[in-house]
Each structure stands twice: as structure tokens, then as C-alpha cells.
Amino acid sequence: MRNLLLSMTMLLTISVYGQQLPQYTQWVFNKYAFNPAYAGTNPYWEAVTNNRYQWVGITDAPRTFTLSVQGPFKKENMAMGAYVYTDIVGPTRRIGFQASYAYHAKLSETIKLSFGLSVGFNEWLLDADKITTYDPNDFYFSNGLLKSFDPDGKFGLYLYHPDWYFGASIGQLFHNRVSFLSTQTGSETFMEDHFYFMGGYTFRIGDDWQIEPGALLKMGLPAPLKLDVNLKGTFRDMVWLGAGYRTTDAWTLMGGFKYKNMLSIGYAYDITHTNLKNYNSGTHELMMGIIFGGKKQKEEAPSLE
């Protein structure tokens, strides 16, 4: 039993060093999932879902679902939002929920700075039915599920202009220890601080085209830095195509369309460039966004383009 718990802790630690929080190729459409200060940057409410199926072909590879909703109050210098996600890897499932508040300060006629704070919880679930133990009557795994429930939080800053944006945020503020059993007091697996830095610029070419380079830097020490860079072209604010690169992971492709400036649907495909490329056929990701309430035209910052 002790060896099994040690192995589980090592497995979680390996996951920690590589990726504790979910990642998305189409992050430009769901910046709120990384930074609570993004809430309310547009004068309407929006809901965005991401469904990610990673490393297709590898048994028990990661699967992630996220739903976020955010928008401004009637006073547009304040906003709120919430998101929920499920991240499944093998016998483990992580469920998270956070709700947030954001305040927007006007620095000039075209530049604003927002501050956002979100709080919620994380729950780790370990499905013992998917684990074969040396003793089939092991007491600790007789109930089927082991759980670890902890508070969670995130803080962010977001500086934006109609043509550009820069954001910085920190996640997993409470730095919780992962422990499935009340008797497991020696766990050294923590939810490490995660830092995100994002930025982008919109080049407008005539009345029809927008070209948007963007970058997202992810820091979850002691794991290596991970950088997402992409370039997206949008035609008449209706159809987009893009490509990108994620260090130590994959090349990425994306495309999608917007219907009546209200419904957005996108698809992304990751082409693995590490040694894992010999064992999987890529990663698929689906995105859907819905705009509702308030003004639907784009204003302070680009969103769901």
C-alpha cells in the first residue's frame, strides 16, 4: 500500500512538473480561463466552451472540458465571471470552479487597465476501479473513489486598447498539498503557483482583414517554461484561419467562423513534434462561443473573432 501511494504521488508530481492546469490551443478565444481580469473587456456577455482531446491514440490520454461565462455590470467599469472545468488523465479527474470580480480603470481615452480576482475550489478524484492492486481486497480502494478537495484562487491584471492587449496572472494562489487520504501526511505534491503572460496586436488591413499575432507564456516552476505563439487572420470578422507553435509540444492549426456576430465555432489540431509523435495521431480541440446581452459589436478589445 505504501509503495502504491508513493507511485501515485510520483505520477502526480510528474504531471505537476509538466502541466498542472489545462492548456488550450485556442486560448485567444478564452482569455478569461487564464486571467480573471479579462472579464468585462467587451460591452457584452459571452460564454465559451473548449473541448480538448489530447494525444489521440494513447490510452487514457488527457481530456479537458471548460465552460466560462463573463461580462460587465451595467456600470461597465466592473464585471464578473465564472468558469468550471474538468481535466481527466488516466484514473484521475480534476474538477475546478471559480467565480470572479474585475474592476476596469480608464487610463486614457483608448487605454484601460483591469484588475481581477477569482476564488473557488479544486477537487481531485482518483478512480480506484481503474487501478489493479497487489491485494484485490485492499481496504483503501474498496470504496471506488479517493478525493482531495481544496480552495483555489487566481489574480490577474489586463491592460488593453482597441488594437492591443497585455495580461499577467497567477493561478493556484493557495499552494495546496495534494493528499487523497487523511493518513497521507507525508505528501510532497503541491499545487504550484502558475504564472501566465499574454499579449497580442491587431493589424487592420483595409475594411476586410485583421491579422493578429499573439503569445502566451506559461510558467509553472520547476517545470520548463512553455510558450504558445500564433498568427490568426480574420476576414470580415466572420471567418478565421491561424497557425502556431508551442515549445516542447506541438505545431498548431486552427480555423472557424462566426454566425451573425453571435455564435462562434472553432476547431484546432495539434501536430506533436516531440517523441510522443510516434505514439499518437495529434490533438483535437473544439471551441464554441456565444455572445448575449449588451452590445454585440466589438469595442475595447478583440474577442471571439
C-alpha positions in Angstrom: 0.0 0.0 0.0 2.8 2.4 0.9 4.6 1.7 -2.4 1.4 2.2 -4.3 0.7 5.6 -2.7 4.3 6.6 -3.4 3.9 5.6 -7.1 0.7 7.6 -7.3 2.4 10.7 -5.7 5.3 10.3 -8.2 2.8 10.2 -11.1 1.1 13.3 -9.9 4.4 15.0 -9.4 5.4 14.2 -13.0 2.1 15.7 -14.1 2.8 18.7 -11.9 6.2 19.3 -13.5 4.7 19.1 -16.9 1.3 20.6 -16.6 -1.0 21.1 -13.6 -3.6 23.3 -15.2 -5.3 22.6 -18.5 -3.9 24.1 -21.7 -5.8 25.1 -24.9 -4.6 25.8 -28.4 -7.5 28.3 -29.0 -6.6 30.3 -25.9 -7.2 33.6 -27.8 -10.9 32.9 -27.7 -11.0 32.2 -23.9 -8.5 34.5 -22.3 -10.7 34.6 -19.2 -9.8 31.0 -18.4 -6.2 32.2 -17.8 -6.9 35.7 -16.4 -9.9 36.9 -14.4 -9.1 40.5 -15.2 -10.3 39.8 -18.8 -13.9 39.8 -17.7 -15.8 42.8 -19.0 -13.3 44.0 -21.6 -16.2 44.0 -24.1 -19.6 45.6 -23.6 -21.5 42.3 -23.8 -21.6 38.9 -22.1 -20.1 35.8 -23.6 -19.9 32.1 -22.9 -17.1 30.0 -24.3 -16.5 26.2 -24.2 -13.4 24.3 -25.0 -13.3 20.5 -25.5 -9.8 19.1 -25.9 -8.9 15.6 -26.8 -5.1 15.3 -26.4 -2.7 12.8 -28.0 -5.4 10.7 -29.7 -4.2 7.1 -29.9 -2.6 7.0 -26.4 -4.7 5.1 -23.8 -6.0 7.3 -21.0 -4.6 10.5 -22.6 -5.8 13.9 -21.2 -9.3 15.1 -22.0 -10.4 18.6 -20.9 -13.7 20.4 -20.9 -14.0 24.1 -19.9 -17.0 26.5 -19.8 -16.6 30.1 -18.9 -19.1 33.0 -18.7 -18.2 36.6 -18.2 -19.4 40.1 -18.8 -19.8 43.7 -17.5 -22.3 45.1 -14.9 -24.5 48.0 -16.0 -21.6 50.2 -14.8 -19.0 49.0 -17.4 -16.1 49.6 -15.1 -17.0 46.5 -13.2 -17.5 42.9 -14.3 -18.0 39.4 -13.1 -17.5 35.9 -14.4 -17.2 32.2 -13.6 -15.8 29.1 -15.1 -15.8 25.4 -14.5 -13.5 22.7 -15.9 -12.9 19.0 -15.9 -9.5 17.6 -16.7 -9.2 13.8 -17.0 -5.9 11.9 -17.2 -6.0 8.1 -16.8 -7.6 7.2 -13.4 -7.5 10.8 -12.2 -10.1 13.5 -12.7 -9.7 17.1 -11.7 -12.8 19.3 -11.3 -12.5 23.0 -10.7 -14.8 26.0 -10.3 -14.1 29.7 -9.7 -16.1 32.9 -9.7 -14.5 36.3 -10.2 -14.8 40.1 -9.9 -13.0 42.6 -12.1 -12.6 46.4 -12.0 -11.6 48.5 -15.0 -9.7 51.8 -14.6 -9.6 54.2 -17.6 -6.0 55.4 -18.1 -6.7 57.4 -21.3 -9.4 57.7 -24.0 -8.3 54.4 -25.5 -6.4 52.5 -22.8 -7.8 50.7 -19.8 -6.3 48.6 -17.0 -8.4 46.0 -15.3 -7.8 44.0 -12.0 -9.4 40.7 -11.5 -9.6 38.2 -8.6 -11.3 34.8 -8.7 -11.9 32.2 -5.9 -13.3 28.7 -5.9 -12.2 25.1 -5.4 -10.5 22.2 -6.9 -11.4 18.5 -6.4 -9.1 15.7 -7.3 -10.7 12.3 -7.9 -8.9 9.0 -8.2 -10.9 6.2 -9.6 -9.7 3.1 -7.8 -11.7 0.8 -10.1 -9.1 1.6 -12.9 -6.2 0.6 -10.7 -5.1 -3.0 -10.2 -3.7 -3.6 -6.7 -1.5 -6.4 -5.5 -4.2 -7.2 -2.9 -7.7 -7.2 -4.5 -9.2 -6.6 -1.1 -7.2 -3.6 -0.3 -9.1 -1.5 2.3 -8.2 1.9 0.9 -9.5 1.2 -2.5 -12.7 -0.6 -1.5 -14.9 2.5 -1.9 -14.0 3.1 -5.5 -13.2 6.8 -5.3 -10.5 8.8 -3.4 -10.9 12.5 -3.2 -8.9 15.6 -2.4 -10.9 18.9 -2.0 -9.2 22.3 -1.7 -9.8 26.0 -2.2 -8.3 27.7 -5.2 -7.8 31.3 -6.4 -6.4 33.4 -9.2 -5.4 37.1 -9.6 -4.7 39.0 -12.8 -4.0 42.3 -14.5 -5.1 43.2 -18.0 -4.0 46.3 -20.0 -5.9 46.8 -23.2 -6.5 49.1 -26.2 -8.7 48.5 -29.3 -5.6 47.3 -31.2 -3.5 45.5 -28.5 -3.6 43.9 -25.1 -1.2 42.6 -22.4 -2.2 40.4 -19.4 -0.4 38.8 -16.5 -2.0 36.5 -13.9 -1.1 34.0 -11.2 -3.1 30.8 -10.5 -3.3 28.3 -7.7 -2.8 31.0 -5.1 -3.3 28.8 -2.1 -0.5 26.4 -3.0 -2.4 23.4 -1.7 -1.0 20.0 -0.9 -2.5 17.0 -2.8 -3.4 14.2 -0.4 -6.1 11.6 -1.1 -6.0 10.0 2.4 -6.3 11.6 5.8 -3.4 9.4 6.9 -1.2 10.5 4.0 0.6 13.3 5.9 3.9 13.0 4.0 2.7 14.0 0.6 5.2 16.4 -1.1 2.9 17.1 -4.1 1.7 20.7 -4.1 -0.4 22.8 -6.4 2.4 25.1 -7.6 2.0 28.7 -8.5 1.3 29.2 -12.2 2.1 32.4 -13.9 0.6 33.5 -17.3 1.7 36.3 -19.5 -0.2 37.0 -22.7 -0.1 39.7 -25.4 -1.3 40.4 -28.9 -1.7 43.1 -31.5 -4.4 43.6 -34.2 -3.3 44.8 -37.7 -6.2 46.1 -39.7 -5.7 45.7 -43.5 -8.4 47.6 -45.2 -12.0 47.0 -44.2 -12.0 43.2 -44.6 -8.9 41.8 -43.0 -7.4 41.6 -39.5 -4.1 40.0 -38.8 -3.4 39.1 -35.1 -0.2 37.8 -33.7 -0.4 36.6 -30.1 1.7 34.9 -27.5 1.0 33.1 -24.2 3.9 32.4 -21.8 3.2 29.8 -19.1 5.4 29.4 -16.0 4.8 26.6 -13.5 8.2 26.2 -11.8 10.1 23.9 -11.5 8.7 22.8 -14.9 10.3 24.3 -18.0 8.7 27.5 -19.5 6.1 26.9 -22.2 5.4 29.4 -24.9 2.5 29.5 -27.3 2.8 31.8 -30.3 0.2 32.0 -33.0 -0.8 34.1 -36.0 -4.5 34.4 -36.9 -6.1 36.1 -39.9 -9.8 37.1 -39.8 -11.9 38.0 -42.9 -14.8 40.4 -42.4 -15.0 39.4 -38.7 -16.6 36.2 -39.9 -14.0 33.6 -40.9 -10.6 32.9 -39.5 -7.5 30.7 -40.0 -4.4 30.5 -37.9 -1.3 28.6 -37.1 1.1 28.5 -34.2 3.8 26.8 -32.3 4.0 25.5 -28.7 7.5 24.9 -27.3 8.3 21.3 -26.2 4.9 20.2 -27.5 3.4 20.8 -30.9 2.7 22.8 -34.1 -0.9 24.1 -34.1 -3.5 24.8 -36.7 -6.9 26.5 -36.2 -9.9 27.7 -38.1 -13.5 28.8 -37.5 -16.4 31.1 -38.3 -18.8 33.5 -36.6 -22.5 33.4 -37.4 -24.5 36.7 -37.2 -21.9 38.2 -34.9 -23.4 36.0 -32.1 -22.2 32.3 -32.4 -18.6 31.3 -33.0 -17.4 27.8 -33.7 -13.7 26.9 -34.0 -11.5 23.8 -34.4 -7.8 23.3 -33.7 -5.4 20.5 -34.5 -2.1 20.0 -32.8 0.8 18.1 -34.5 3.1 16.8 -31.9 6.8 17.4 -32.6 8.3 15.6 -29.6 9.0 11.9 -29.3 5.3 11.4 -28.5 4.6 11.8 -32.2 5.4 8.1 -32.6 2.5 7.1 -30.4 -0.4 9.5 -31.2 -2.2 11.0 -34.1 -2.4 14.5 -32.8 -4.7 16.6 -30.6 -8.2 17.8 -31.4 -9.9 20.8 -29.8 -13.4 22.2 -30.4 -14.4 25.7 -29.3 -17.9 27.3 -29.2 -18.7 30.9 -28.1 -22.0 32.7 -27.7 -22.5 36.4 -27.3 -25.5 37.6 -25.4 -26.7 40.7 -23.6 -25.4 44.2 -24.2 -23.9 45.5 -27.4 -22.7 42.8 -29.8 -20.3 44.9 -31.8 -16.6 44.7 -30.9 -15.4 47.6 -28.8 -12.5 47.9 -26.3 -10.7 44.6 -27.0 -11.0 41.8 -29.7 -13.0 38.8 -28.6 -14.5 35.7 -30.3 -13.0 36.8 -33.6 
